[in-house]
């Protein structure tokens, strides 16, 4: 099967893989499409499998990425997702090759991607990227690592920005930072707020709406980050049921 590139010209007609068939997230998907279109003006490229499936890659120049990293002249893989029956068919490898080709054509020094030191939801597994020749060049608590594939051995290593090394927030109660990069994050915030308020737990949600806000945020995974009483708890987007179980542990 082949891949198609989603552009400003066809994004309204094509699905973007996220939340396929879910009525609950229709508005959030629209917001994600708007976010993508704005990023396409800044160099974002989106390829997906030419099928109704969650098989896609998003990448853009790292200086335009909505993450707190320093990676001049690198391409940043914003999202790579291969799910369901399409796993173990080399789709991820082929999509990464498209990213490599574009990065080389633009004279970049390499590719960078945020991974987990172990297998975690919403994060790429570092072992897969190591298998493809990526190296881990930086890490930040509790489990984030920066994977790099270099074309230029003399280029400086990318790094996480200093403010995310300790992953702390100044606010008490539940604090969530999120962006429109993922419809699942946008779509659950109201439900999470109701559950926290029902327990009498202070709840604050901050949507990062600009690149500068995201690059200077206190979280590495700007798609979604949950803090409790100032301490980072998880990057994993919470369903209502999962969040309620989390509240039961407080």
Steps between C-alpha positions, in 0.01 A plus 500: 500500500618852430506819703338834432609843616240707679525865397297817527341405168357167611483506881127579506429196283736250663502348847802566722494162677423636849170398664372318193123453517460662842218754524628613841812652350362660182559858620844410633594349163398826332728688740781256425454556124520876553816451706649286224420752227672777694805281557513407131577866432802448728626185330297217654461192281228239556503161330251223567416161361250518215242308701260555784759429766709659773829489312673835460795728568521875568833682492624857475820704552592472868520876546128508414405205721266546795736333747768640737812376322807667352567335165616752239505366144325175591169356386265410784261204482190639663294182490544147365214256539441153360217306661282193472543249221756725328769442761809296409469584129793746490272804471681688776835437333371619162342814647824586681684459169276769350599728787869424441469577130341840567752587772793413273349696211480806727864465609419417860740336743262224609168397651387525861209338684381473861469140619436314825773307675247216520183419310233756592171615342531791255883481501720317252703214641870588504601142412336529159681826426831359623447210260475756219829663599376780726703586811377635833668836564301649789249399765262662745295372790319280534538301176553728200796459266612685190576274204719631218599372158789707365600561142781728618720350770644842579166663576417587859273258685144619559389538861199559720462857624602555864153582631374145442778313678312490831142506363344720768198730505432791734127432543322276751238240422464357150677695227486389137688649208388398152494605136280436198759256365280208609119491487492258792662761725263778399196276517534382861580819691141589591432149632816507713414840641155381611647196674759705689251767604261230622776392740574858605847484344628822340523455124681718247542425128725711281486462124832595341394701197828618350836351414674727749268392782567134418876540467515671840250274677597302814413170331682300236198333340298813430213302351394419856661523842336449838639638827373457854608745771788613283637157410481342156283188500453388141508593134230241425173650382237402755163352427232582756526150648878507524497848653244393761727210599788747529293726725427201723874472574534858626 
